[in-house]
């Protein structure tokens, strides 16, 4: 339960950090991108450290979430560092994938709910 709780906390923090970045995205937002990168680094580290204590099925959703949220953000950040109009457009296009991953009903909120359910099972909540 403690391993799931720690992973859950990092996933929720990463989701909200990503939401902040998505709502204010501009290719020049280097500080915002850095903050999100730090949250993702913490999430990835937590998953790596706690994986040994968790069933593989519990690890799948957070791992997929990292890919869904992080890959477009990295691509956007890489293109944004190279200052010209074509690369700014590539950054914006890469980043357009990110909002779909964090919207309600998408994979990130679903993964968060799945972790909630899993920790409740471990704690004996049958309702």
Backbone as a chain_set.jsonl record, in Angstrom:
{"seq": "XXXXXXXXXXXXXXXXXXXXXXXXXXXXXXXXXXXXXXXXXXXXXXXXXXXXXXXXXXXXXXXXXXXXXXXXXXXXXXXXXXXXXXXXXXXXXXXXXXXXXXXXXXXXXXXXXXXXXXXXXXXXXXX", "coords": {"N": [[0.833, -1.197, 0.0], [1.963, 1.243, 0.766], [3.9, 1.591, -1.222], [2.295, 1.849, -3.494], [0.9, 4.15, -2.795], [2.972, 6.077, -2.74], [3.754, 6.086, -5.41], [1.353, 6.858, -6.578], [1.086, 9.489, -5.556], [3.221, 10.791, -6.87], [2.448, 10.472, -9.532], [0.058, 11.937, -9.634], [1.048, 14.492, -9.023], [2.724, 14.883, -11.25], [0.817, 14.869, -13.266], [-0.665, 17.233, -12.707], [1.349, 19.144, -12.913], [1.904, 18.867, -15.601], [-0.559, 19.669, -16.646], [-0.514, 22.393, -15.959], [1.583, 23.229, -17.614], [0.535, 22.593, -20.136], [-1.66, 24.311, -20.327], [-0.46, 26.772, -20.482], [1.289, 26.702, -22.564], [3.963, 27.685, -24.528], [6.522, 27.828, -26.895], [8.707, 29.123, -25.848], [8.661, 28.806, -23.088], [10.73, 27.968, -21.114], [11.316, 27.71, -18.333], [8.938, 26.67, -17.259], [8.854, 24.23, -18.605], [11.155, 23.063, -17.529], [10.344, 22.739, -14.832], [8.271, 20.857, -15.117], [9.729, 18.748, -16.178], [11.273, 18.071, -13.949], [9.274, 17.097, -12.19], [8.459, 14.844, -13.649], [10.815, 13.398, -13.66], [10.963, 12.728, -10.96], [8.653, 11.106, -10.787], [9.296, 9.001, -12.593], [11.556, 7.965, -11.29], [10.428, 7.141, -8.852], [8.662, 5.137, -9.756], [10.542, 3.342, -10.775], [11.959, 2.663, -8.429], [9.977, 1.56, -6.763], [8.885, -0.474, -8.183], [9.646, -3.14, -7.742], [8.138, -3.881, -5.562], [5.576, -3.991, -6.44], [2.793, -5.402, -8.265], [3.112, -6.284, -11.712], [0.968, -5.471, -13.278], [0.047, -3.219, -11.944], [2.07, -1.45, -12.414], [1.959, -0.953, -15.126], [0.038, 1.037, -16.071], [1.026, 3.587, -14.94], [3.527, 3.613, -16.222], [2.805, 3.701, -18.945], [1.536, 6.175, -18.867], [3.643, 7.909, -18.379], [4.966, 7.734, -20.809], [2.958, 8.772, -22.521], [2.576, 11.404, -21.599], [5.132, 12.472, -21.345], [6.749, 12.076, -23.665], [5.702, 13.824, -25.819], [6.178, 16.286, -24.579], [8.957, 16.337, -24.249], [9.778, 16.232, -26.936], [8.697, 18.648, -27.805], [10.138, 20.428, -26.193], [12.759, 19.977, -27.107], [12.628, 20.805, -29.82], [11.917, 23.446, -29.396], [14.183, 24.631, -28.372], [15.796, 25.225, -30.489], [16.043, 27.975, -32.153], [13.946, 28.991, -34.486], [11.379, 29.601, -36.927], [10.326, 27.262, -38.184], [11.079, 25.215, -36.429], [9.764, 26.053, -34.122], [7.151, 25.609, -34.905], [7.253, 22.823, -35.166], [7.682, 22.181, -32.495], [5.296, 23.097, -31.323], [3.475, 21.409, -32.661], [4.29, 18.866, -31.761], [3.7, 19.144, -29.101], [0.948, 19.293, -29.05], [-0.118, 16.784, -28.657], [-0.09, 16.266, -25.938], [-2.288, 17.428, -24.308], [-4.468, 15.66, -24.744], [-3.822, 13.388, -23.315], [-4.121, 14.073, -20.642], [-6.709, 14.934, -20.196], [-10.023, 14.63, -18.769], [-11.247, 11.342, -18.489], [-9.343, 10.346, -20.124], [-6.191, 8.571, -20.518], [-4.445, 9.244, -18.349], [-5.982, 10.289, -16.058], [-7.48, 7.943, -15.742], [-5.523, 6.052, -15.066], [-4.763, 7.087, -12.6], [-7.134, 6.732, -11.134], [-7.193, 3.923, -11.207], [-4.955, 3.281, -9.643], [-5.852, 4.307, -7.229], [-7.985, 2.542, -6.716], [-6.561, 0.155, -6.484], [-4.954, 0.562, -4.18], [-6.954, 0.763, -2.295], [-7.988, -1.817, -2.388], [-5.804, -3.244, -1.377], [-5.809, -2.249, 1.183], [-8.066, -3.38, 2.145], [-10.617, -2.48, 1.545], [-13.688, -3.271, 0.454], [-15.782, -2.148, -0.824]], "CA": [[0.0, 0.0, 0.0], [2.85, 2.409, 0.809], [4.53, 1.735, -2.537], [1.266, 2.377, -4.399], [0.621, 5.528, -2.377], [4.081, 6.93, -3.177], [3.654, 6.179, -6.865], [0.142, 7.646, -6.823], [1.397, 10.894, -5.282], [4.087, 11.317, -7.931], [1.664, 10.52, -10.771], [-0.862, 13.077, -9.525], [1.86, 15.72, -9.136], [3.155, 15.009, -12.644], [-0.349, 15.237, -14.079], [-0.988, 18.636, -12.509], [2.441, 19.926, -13.499], [1.701, 18.828, -17.045], [-1.72, 20.515, -16.927], [-0.062, 23.79, -15.931], [2.37, 23.473, -18.819], [-0.353, 22.521, -21.298], [-2.535, 25.484, -20.403], [0.305, 27.995, -20.748], [2.372, 26.313, -23.466], [4.591, 28.443, -25.599], [7.833, 27.223, -27.108], [9.733, 29.826, -25.077], [8.455, 28.591, -21.652], [11.8, 27.076, -20.662], [11.215, 27.436, -16.907], [7.808, 25.762, -17.062], [9.278, 22.915, -19.08], [12.099, 22.542, -16.538], [9.57, 22.306, -13.664], [7.586, 19.614, -15.478], [10.765, 17.721, -16.304], [11.622, 17.644, -12.588], [8.184, 16.254, -11.693], [8.524, 13.569, -14.354], [11.994, 12.681, -13.18], [10.556, 12.14, -9.667], [7.707, 10.018, -11.073], [10.034, 7.879, -13.189], [12.398, 7.384, -10.245], [9.538, 6.441, -7.907], [8.229, 3.901, -10.399], [11.691, 2.428, -10.84], [12.307, 2.203, -7.082], [8.878, 0.809, -6.141], [8.445, -1.538, -9.098], [9.905, -4.445, -7.146], [7.103, -4.156, -4.557], [4.254, -3.89, -7.045], [2.494, -6.304, -9.383], [3.381, -5.676, -13.013], [-0.243, -4.808, -13.774], [-0.04, -1.908, -11.3], [3.119, -0.613, -13.016], [1.696, -0.695, -16.546], [-0.618, 2.328, -16.294], [1.95, 4.724, -14.767], [4.553, 3.56, -17.261], [2.165, 4.22, -20.162], [1.284, 7.602, -18.655], [4.911, 8.612, -18.569], [5.181, 7.823, -22.256], [1.955, 9.639, -23.145], [2.755, 12.803, -21.218], [6.51, 12.935, -21.402], [7.315, 12.103, -25.019], [5.431, 15.059, -26.552], [6.812, 17.418, -23.898], [10.376, 16.314, -24.6], [9.897, 16.62, -28.337], [8.432, 20.089, -27.873], [11.273, 21.114, -25.581], [13.918, 19.859, -27.99], [12.449, 21.683, -30.977], [11.824, 24.843, -28.959], [15.522, 25.151, -28.081], [16.43, 25.644, -31.74], [15.238, 29.154, -32.455], [13.497, 29.423, -35.811], [9.934, 29.403, -37.091], [10.011, 25.864, -38.507], [11.211, 24.419, -35.212], [8.677, 26.442, -33.223], [5.97, 24.887, -35.372], [7.445, 21.414, -34.794], [7.48, 22.104, -31.048], [3.857, 23.223, -31.077], [2.808, 20.2, -33.164], [4.611, 17.769, -30.848], [3.048, 19.377, -27.825], [-0.502, 19.146, -29.176], [-0.506, 15.451, -28.201], [-0.123, 16.197, -24.488], [-3.584, 17.651, -23.652], [-5.348, 14.497, -24.851], [-3.444, 12.399, -22.305], [-4.474, 14.483, -19.287], [-8.107, 15.328, -20.079], [-10.865, 13.67, -18.05], [-11.616, 10.18, -19.288], [-8.168, 9.897, -20.869], [-5.383, 7.549, -19.856], [-3.816, 9.674, -17.1], [-6.961, 10.186, -14.971], [-7.84, 6.527, -15.57], [-4.429, 5.419, -14.318], [-4.849, 7.579, -11.222], [-8.259, 6.015, -10.504], [-6.8, 2.522, -11.041], [-4.081, 3.213, -8.467], [-6.731, 4.496, -6.066], [-8.692, 1.269, -6.499], [-5.585, -0.847, -6.058], [-4.573, 0.791, -2.786], [-8.12, 0.432, -1.469], [-8.02, -3.294, -2.3], [-4.73, -3.657, -0.472], [-6.214, -1.859, 2.534], [-9.207, -4.183, 2.551], [-11.891, -1.848, 1.19], [-14.402, -4.142, -0.486], [-16.902, -1.406, -1.402]], "C": [[0.875, 1.256, 0.0], [3.515, 2.651, -0.543], [3.532, 2.32, -3.54], [0.989, 3.839, -4.074], [1.721, 6.476, -2.863], [4.036, 7.146, -4.687], [2.46, 7.052, -7.26], [0.427, 9.142, -6.645], [2.226, 11.503, -6.413], [3.325, 11.425, -9.259], [0.705, 11.707, -10.755], [-0.091, 14.383, -9.671], [2.305, 15.947, -10.584], [1.99, 15.428, -13.53], [-0.661, 16.721, -13.938], [0.108, 19.564, -13.02], [2.265, 19.994, -15.007], [0.499, 19.684, -17.436], [-1.334, 21.986, -16.942], [0.707, 24.132, -17.207], [1.484, 23.51, -20.066], [-1.179, 23.794, -21.431], [-1.77, 26.764, -20.711], [1.398, 27.764, -21.777], [2.712, 27.385, -24.491], [5.991, 27.868, -25.717], [8.921, 27.883, -26.256], [9.608, 29.6, -23.561], [9.477, 27.624, -21.062], [11.669, 26.738, -19.184], [10.079, 26.462, -16.617], [8.18, 24.343, -17.49], [10.238, 22.275, -18.078], [11.354, 22.01, -15.306], [8.863, 20.98, -13.934], [8.588, 18.47, -15.584], [11.168, 17.183, -14.932], [10.54, 16.733, -11.997], [8.219, 14.88, -12.358], [9.723, 12.743, -13.922], [11.656, 11.999, -11.854], [9.61, 10.957, -9.872], [8.432, 8.799, -11.624], [10.912, 7.188, -12.156], [11.554, 6.587, -9.256], [9.068, 5.119, -8.494], [9.367, 2.89, -10.451], [12.021, 1.846, -9.467], [11.238, 1.302, -6.463], [8.425, -0.387, -6.968], [8.603, -2.929, -8.48], [8.815, -4.855, -6.145], [5.702, -4.255, -5.144], [4.039, -4.942, -8.123], [2.706, -5.564, -10.705], [2.157, -4.933, -13.549], [-0.413, -3.417, -13.161], [0.964, -0.94, -11.934], [2.801, -0.2, -14.456], [1.095, 0.687, -16.799], [0.335, 3.503, -16.086], [3.043, 4.769, -15.832], [4.011, 4.104, -18.585], [1.917, 5.722, -20.057], [2.548, 8.42, -18.869], [5.177, 8.787, -20.053], [4.225, 8.835, -22.899], [2.164, 11.114, -22.828], [4.148, 13.308, -21.558], [7.056, 13.041, -22.824], [6.972, 13.378, -25.784], [6.086, 16.273, -25.908], [8.293, 17.48, -24.223], [10.578, 16.765, -26.041], [9.696, 18.128, -28.49], [9.608, 20.872, -27.312], [12.514, 21.085, -26.45], [13.788, 20.819, -29.161], [12.446, 23.146, -30.566], [13.198, 25.45, -28.704], [16.233, 25.673, -29.324], [15.575, 26.767, -32.315], [15.05, 29.399, -33.956], [12.037, 29.02, -35.96], [9.562, 27.953, -37.363], [10.078, 24.993, -37.256], [10.153, 24.782, -34.177], [7.399, 25.711, -33.613], [6.062, 23.406, -35.047], [7.201, 21.226, -33.299], [5.996, 22.15, -30.721], [3.108, 21.96, -31.517], [3.061, 19.015, -32.239], [3.818, 17.913, -29.56], [1.541, 19.195, -27.88], [-0.994, 17.778, -28.729], [-0.75, 15.412, -26.694], [-1.506, 16.433, -23.865], [-4.517, 16.441, -23.692], [-5.047, 13.462, -23.767], [-3.929, 12.769, -20.917], [-5.937, 14.865, -19.116], [-8.912, 14.241, -19.358], [-11.296, 12.545, -18.983], [-10.461, 9.638, -20.104], [-7.329, 8.964, -19.996], [-4.81, 7.99, -18.519], [-4.826, 9.64, -15.94], [-7.401, 8.742, -14.706], [-6.774, 5.804, -14.769], [-4.459, 5.84, -12.859], [-5.979, 6.857, -10.488], [-7.915, 4.542, -10.27], [-5.877, 2.346, -9.841], [-4.881, 3.408, -7.188], [-7.438, 3.189, -5.717], [-7.753, 0.208, -5.945], [-5.195, -0.666, -4.596], [-5.745, 0.485, -1.855], [-8.263, -1.083, -1.309], [-6.996, -3.789, -1.289], [-5.103, -3.358, 0.981], [-7.475, -2.563, 3.007], [-10.564, -3.546, 2.297], [-12.569, -2.704, 0.129], [-15.54, -3.414, -1.189], [-16.548, -0.831, -2.684]], "O": [[0.562, 2.226, -0.69], [3.674, 3.799, -0.959], [3.887, 3.185, -4.34], [0.858, 4.667, -4.976], [1.422, 7.568, -3.347], [4.254, 8.255, -5.174], [2.556, 7.879, -8.167], [0.05, 9.956, -7.487], [1.947, 12.617, -6.856], [3.538, 12.368, -10.021], [0.562, 12.404, -11.759], [-0.539, 15.287, -10.376], [2.265, 17.073, -11.081], [2.154, 16.244, -14.436], [-0.896, 17.4, -14.937], [-0.182, 20.656, -13.508], [2.452, 21.046, -15.617], [0.54, 20.361, -18.463], [-1.762, 22.74, -17.816], [0.505, 25.191, -17.801], [1.666, 24.356, -20.942], [-1.373, 24.296, -22.538], [-2.367, 27.744, -21.157], [2.342, 28.55, -21.858], [1.853, 27.901, -25.206], [6.578, 27.463, -24.714], [9.947, 27.263, -25.976], [10.401, 30.167, -22.81], [9.104, 26.563, -20.561], [11.888, 25.587, -18.804], [10.238, 25.535, -15.822], [7.852, 23.374, -16.805], [10.145, 21.077, -17.808], [11.696, 20.944, -14.793], [8.855, 20.089, -13.085], [8.322, 17.356, -15.131], [11.379, 15.981, -14.77], [10.852, 15.716, -11.377], [8.028, 13.863, -11.691], [9.639, 11.518, -13.832], [12.011, 10.841, -11.639], [9.746, 9.928, -9.21], [8.201, 7.68, -11.165], [11.005, 5.961, -12.143], [11.929, 5.48, -8.869], [9.075, 4.095, -7.811], [9.158, 1.705, -10.194], [12.331, 0.66, -9.357], [11.565, 0.378, -5.718], [7.657, -1.221, -6.486], [7.757, -3.798, -8.692], [8.6, -6.044, -5.913], [4.748, -4.566, -4.431], [4.979, -5.333, -8.815], [2.498, -4.354, -10.787], [2.289, -3.893, -14.195], [-0.966, -2.527, -13.807], [0.716, 0.265, -11.977], [3.327, 0.801, -14.943], [1.588, 1.43, -17.648], [0.45, 4.348, -16.974], [3.433, 5.845, -16.285], [4.685, 4.879, -19.264], [2.068, 6.453, -21.036], [2.513, 9.494, -19.469], [5.568, 9.866, -20.498], [4.638, 9.653, -23.721], [1.954, 11.974, -23.684], [4.315, 14.442, -22.007], [7.755, 14.001, -23.147], [7.876, 13.983, -26.36], [6.506, 17.193, -26.61], [8.832, 18.564, -24.449], [11.45, 17.586, -26.325], [10.435, 18.794, -29.215], [10.026, 21.872, -27.897], [13.245, 22.072, -26.52], [14.721, 21.562, -29.467], [12.925, 23.999, -31.314], [13.361, 26.666, -28.81], [17.165, 26.471, -29.222], [14.514, 26.524, -32.89], [15.929, 29.964, -34.607], [11.531, 28.192, -35.202], [8.572, 27.463, -36.82], [9.225, 24.13, -37.051], [9.692, 23.917, -33.433], [6.653, 25.249, -32.75], [5.058, 22.79, -34.688], [6.592, 20.241, -32.881], [5.498, 21.342, -29.937], [2.207, 21.499, -30.816], [2.144, 18.241, -31.961], [3.329, 16.932, -29.001], [0.915, 18.962, -26.846], [-2.182, 17.622, -28.447], [-1.545, 14.598, -26.224], [-1.876, 15.69, -22.956], [-5.283, 16.228, -22.752], [-5.947, 12.733, -23.348], [-4.133, 11.886, -20.084], [-6.373, 15.1, -17.99], [-8.519, 13.074, -19.345], [-11.666, 12.785, -20.133], [-10.582, 8.577, -20.717], [-7.716, 8.619, -18.879], [-4.697, 7.16, -17.616], [-4.544, 9.01, -14.92], [-7.662, 8.373, -13.561], [-7.099, 5.018, -13.879], [-4.203, 5.023, -11.974], [-5.803, 6.421, -9.351], [-8.302, 3.972, -9.249], [-6.001, 1.37, -9.101], [-4.62, 2.752, -6.18], [-7.477, 2.786, -4.554], [-8.117, -0.544, -5.041], [-5.115, -1.644, -3.853], [-5.541, -0.002, -0.743], [-8.614, -1.572, -0.236], [-7.289, -4.645, -0.455], [-4.759, -4.113, 1.89], [-7.909, -2.367, 4.143], [-11.573, -4.043, 2.798], [-12.056, -2.835, -0.982], [-16.197, -3.99, -2.056], [-17.374, -0.171, -3.314]]}, "num_chains": 1, "name": "protein.A"}
